[in-house]
Amino acid sequence: MSSPNSTEIEAPPHLLELLAKLHQRSLDEEALIKAPGGGYDKIRGSLQDDPAALKRYQDDLMRDKFIALDADKACFMYNLVRCTRALNVVECGTSYGVSTIYLALAVGQNAEAANKSTGEAKVIATEYEPSKAKVAKEHWHQAGESVEPWIEFREGDLLQTLKSDMPLIDFVLFDIWTDMVVPTLDILEPRLKHGAVLLVDNTVASRGGYEAFLARIKAENSNYKSMTLPFDGGLEMVTYWPR
């Protein structure tokens, strides 16, 4: 699936066209990275035994790369936000803002159905790289009134920007480097609602990096229930049930 259609998400035609264009760009850039000599081979190969060097290389390689959440995962996420009637969503790792569009579209539709205003429902989007943040905001503006008003953007280190002024959270998307997931969850957990849903991308393809996170949520007597969904690279769906 390379782009969404009107049977999968409720969106105006111009937004479907925008998403199709953005997903195609992501696919094109991903193909370049995964081609021989494109850089992905080093991530999967020689740097695996040197975590510090791997982190530096990943940051440098991906700093300007346009890689979005896969379209099928994004459509699933949109429908999950809709059917859970989530109003307050946190996106950990906005990048160029493609997945944010799906989240904000769903939150806005939920809010309108519940007669809530933008002050009562929002997507808190986070991004560290200023160049990505600038382009993300341009994409949200192109997306228009069904998306842009429902986004609260926090630029900078999410371990700082998510520390304060947080609502009770219905839904979280983790699409960040694996070593950032547990520290971010530590910050967000006190604000998670009972039954909050977490989606975590690439938990099969990057399983080694998720060891600490998976051990935590799957531990005996954990406050979480989790299952790995059969999307490309894996997609972990986690629900929060504190005792």
Number of C-alpha atoms within 10 A of each C-alpha: 9 15 19 20 16 10 7 13 18 17 20 12 11 12 19 18 15 16 23 17 13 22 22 17 15 22 15 13 17 17 13 14 17 12 12 11 10 14 16 18 14 15 15 11 10 10 16 14 9 9 11 11 13 18 16 10 16 17 12 11 15 14 15 13 15 19 20 22 19 20 22 16 18 21 20 14 20 23 17 17 26 20 11 14 18 24 28 24 27 26 24 25 20 29 30 26 27 25 26 32 26 23 35 29 29 30 28 27 22 20 22 13 10 12 9 14 13 16 9 12 23 25 30 24 26 25 25 17 17 13 13 20 22 15 14 21 16 14 21 22 13 14 22 15 12 18 25 21 18 29 24 17 18 17 18 15 12 20 16 12 16 19 11 9 6 14 17 16 23 22 28 24 22 21 20 17 16 20 14 17 18 15 12 18 18 10 16 19 14 10 14 23 18 15 17 21 25 23 23 20 26 21 23 18 13 15 15 12 18 21 13 14 19 16 11 15 17 15 12 9 11 14 15 20 16 16 11 16 16 10 14 14 15 18 19 21 18 21 21 21 15 13 8
